[in-house]
Amino acid sequence: MNLTELRAMVSQDMVMDDTELDIESLRTPQLHNKYLNMYHDERLRLTQKDEELKSLIRSKWEYYTGKMDSETLATLGWEPFQLNILKADIDKYLDSDKELSILRMEISFIKEKVSYLESIVKIMNNRQWNIRSAIEWRKFINGV
């Protein structure tokens, strides 16, 4: 699910029917659970991608320094790197590597989702208080 779809789902779920606050109050734990599960799934996915990035960085480092054996090169489908680059320049090659850039962008996207879901979970934690405040306000307005 992309961020736009997630935002649309949250917008739909956050709508409260102020005429049925009791039902909305009962919906809160379900919504909290839904978004908490999504949050945890995305955090796990982020951890997995971080580890994948570390592994790929090491493989690319071995590739660019010429330390990767031909068997591993064949397994990965990479051609041997023909240039001799200085140790100080390896970071430039790693920073501009297409596969690493794609993975970094994926990680950045997942981080945004995790951050967004974290804020939604916090909002869900406060939802009960908002409902309670609305009920108390109605009581006050009606003189109860």
C-alpha positions, -999 to 999 in steps of 0.1 A, spaced: 0 0 0 14 34 -9 13 65 12 -16 81 -8 -38 50 -3 -29 49 34 -38 86 38 -71 80 21 -79 50 44 -70 70 74 -92 99 63 -121 76 59 -115 59 93 -110 91 112 -144 104 103 -166 103 135 -204 103 135 -210 128 162 -246 115 166 -234 81 176 -204 88 198 -210 56 218 -205 35 186 -174 56 177 -161 49 212 -165 12 206 -147 14 172 -116 30 187 -99 -2 199 -105 -18 165 -90 12 147 -61 14 171 -53 -23 166 -56 -19 128 -31 9 126 -8 -5 154 -5 -37 134 3 -17 102 29 3 122 46 -28 135 46 -45 101 62 -14 85 88 -12 113 98 -48 107 99 -42 69 122 -12 76 145 -33 97 146 -59 70 154 -33 43 181 -17 65 198 -51 68 194 -57 31 211 -23 25 240 -31 47 246 -64 29 243 -48 -5 268 -20 5 293 -47 15 288 -66 -18 292 -34 -38 322 -24 -17 338 -58 -25 328 -53 -62 343 -18 -65 375 -27 -47 380 -58 -68 378 -81 -38 348 -100 -50 355 -135 -63 344 -146 -98 319 -171 -84 300 -145 -65 301 -122 -95 286 -149 -116 259 -156 -90 249 -120 -88 251 -115 -126 277 -87 -123 305 -81 -147 340 -77 -131 347 -40 -123 376 -30 -146 387 3 -130 412 7 -101 397 34 -79 413 50 -48 401 41 -14 389 76 -9 367 75 -40 348 43 -32 322 63 -13 315 83 -45 308 50 -64 287 36 -36 267 68 -33 260 69 -70 253 32 -75 219 27 -90 209 -4 -70 219 12 -37 201 44 -46 169 25 -53 171 6 -20 178 39 -1 147 54 -17 126 24 -6 140 28 29 132 65 28 96 58 17 92 32 44 105 56 71 79 81 60 52 55 63 64 45 97 64 81 109 29 86 95 16 55 111 32 64 144 14 97 144 -19 79 136 -14 55 165 -9 85 188 -41 101 175 -59 69 180 -47 69 216 -63 103 221 -95 95 203 -113 83 234 -105 115 252 -119 135 222 -151 115 223 -153 119 261 -148 157 257 -175 158 231 -199 140 254 -191 162 283 -196 193 261 -230 180 250 -240 175 286 -229 210 295 -248 225 266 -279 206 275 -276 216 311 -271 181 324 
